[in-house]
C-alpha cells in the first residue's frame, strides 16, 4: 500500500471505493504481535505472544478479562485495546446490573462493531493521546442509557486494534474477530498479528477436530499454533500468555508454571512420536521449521 | 434535571413545570395476584376486578399478561401504572427481538429489569403503584418472583400480593409441594381465591388463570395458555 491523495482523511473515498485510512488501521493490526483463538463446543482458548520492549521491561498485556464469561485478546495499538476493553467491561457490567444475567457475546460484539462506525473520539493533547470513557446516564423513567461524551478539539480515527473476543452464552462457546473496519466474524479458530499466517496454516489443518476437543487438547493446539508464529524461537511460558473460558469455568489466564509444565510435557511427547514413526499420521503436527510460510 | 429535594415553598412551581413528583394516590386498583410453581411450570391467578376506591367498578380487567416468550407478569395496585409497565416491557422485548439472534430475555432478566425500574421510580418519589408477580420458564428452569412498589424483590416457590399475602400464603405454606400436578395446582389456587373472595372486599368472582408450562402438546418447548375467565362458586352455609 502506497501513499496517495485519498488517504489523508478517514472520510474520503478513493475512486476505487476504498477507505484507505481504515485499511491502514488494519495494517496496524498486522504489525502487532500475534494472538490466536480457538474454540470447541464448551471451551474457548486465547493465546498471545508476549512482546517486551527490552529485556529489562515487562511485556504488554494483551489478554483482558471482560466478564466472567467473556475475554479478549488484542493485537495492534494496545492503547486503543485498553480503551476498548474498558468499554466492553462497562457494557457487560451494566447489562449484568440491570438484568442480573451475563451479556450474550454475540450482542457485545455487535455493539463493539457498531462503535467502530462511529469511532472512538480521541483527544490529543500535545504528544499524548487519551481515550474517552463511557458514562452512564439515568433517564427520567429509570431506564439506563449509555452515552459517549465527546470532548472539544478532538478528531476521529479508526481504532487500530483487532480483537479476538472469546465468550460463552446460551447458544454455546463463541470466538469472534472484530476488526477496525467495523466488521466482525465468528470463527472456529483464528490468528491475528505478525506471522499469524503460520498459525493460521496450522489451525486450518486441524480446525475440524476442535469442536469435539477437550480443554487440554485445545490448550495444546493453541500452544502449538503460537509456536508456529515464533519461527524457530523456543517456546517457553514467559513468551506467551494463555487464557481459557468454558462451561463451568470463568475466564481466567492460566498461570505461567502450568503453561511451562504443559509445554514440557508436549515436547517430551513429540520426541517420542518422532522417534516412533517416520511419517506422522495425518493429525500429527508438522515439526519442520523451514516449512513455515513467509511473514505477512 | 430533577430537583427532588426542593423545599415546599418551591414545590408548586416545580410541580407545574415538570409534572408531579410527589407520592401519588392510586385510583383504579386491582387486588391480589397469587403465583405458584408446580411440577411442570408456573401457575398464576388474579381476579378481573378494577376497584375505584370502594366501588367494584370494572369487572373485566386483565391483570395477567405474557411478556416475551418466557414470562408472565401479574400486577396488583394502580391499573394505569401497570399499563405503563407493559409499555416499558413491550419496548424491551421489541429491542430484544430486533437482535434476531439466538438469545432472548428470560423471566430472571425481566424480573431484574422491573426491579431496577421500580426502585428508580421510588427513589425519585414518583413510584409505580404496583406489586408485581413475575413468573416463567426458560431452558427448563422455573422462575417465580415478586417486586413491590418500593423495589423490594425476591424469588420464592409461591408468592402473593396484597391481601393474598395474609390470606393465601398461609394456605400455600401448608399445602404447597414441589410436585403439584396442573389440576392440583389449579384447585389449590381456587381455594385461595375463594378465601379472598369471602374476605377481601375488593375481590370479584371472575378469575384469570394462566399457566406457563414446560411442555405443551403443540410441540413447543414452552408455552402458555389462558383458560377462559372462570367464575368461582361461593358457599355461604355452614360447613
HADDOCK unambig.tbl for C-alpha pairs under 7 A between the chains (distance, minus, plus):
assign (segid A and resid 98 and name CA) (segid B and resid 112 and name CA) 6.06 0.50 0.50
assign (segid A and resid 98 and name CA) (segid B and resid 113 and name CA) 5.38 0.50 0.50
assign (segid A and resid 98 and name CA) (segid B and resid 116 and name CA) 6.46 0.50 0.50
assign (segid A and resid 99 and name CA) (segid B and resid 109 and name CA) 4.33 0.50 0.50
assign (segid A and resid 99 and name CA) (segid B and resid 110 and name CA) 6.79 0.50 0.50
assign (segid A and resid 99 and name CA) (segid B and resid 112 and name CA) 4.90 0.50 0.50
assign (segid A and resid 99 and name CA) (segid B and resid 113 and name CA) 5.37 0.50 0.50
assign (segid A and resid 100 and name CA) (segid B and resid 109 and name CA) 6.11 0.50 0.50
assign (segid A and resid 100 and name CA) (segid B and resid 112 and name CA) 6.02 0.50 0.50
assign (segid A and resid 101 and name CA) (segid B and resid 109 and name CA) 6.47 0.50 0.50
assign (segid A and resid 141 and name CA) (segid B and resid 121 and name CA) 6.77 0.50 0.50
assign (segid A and resid 142 and name CA) (segid B and resid 117 and name CA) 5.18 0.50 0.50
assign (segid A and resid 142 and name CA) (segid B and resid 120 and name CA) 5.11 0.50 0.50
assign (segid A and resid 142 and name CA) (segid B and resid 121 and name CA) 6.10 0.50 0.50
assign (segid A and resid 143 and name CA) (segid B and resid 117 and name CA) 6.50 0.50 0.50
assign (segid A and resid 170 and name CA) (segid B and resid 103 and name CA) 6.72 0.50 0.50
assign (segid A and resid 171 and name CA) (segid B and resid 102 and name CA) 6.64 0.50 0.50
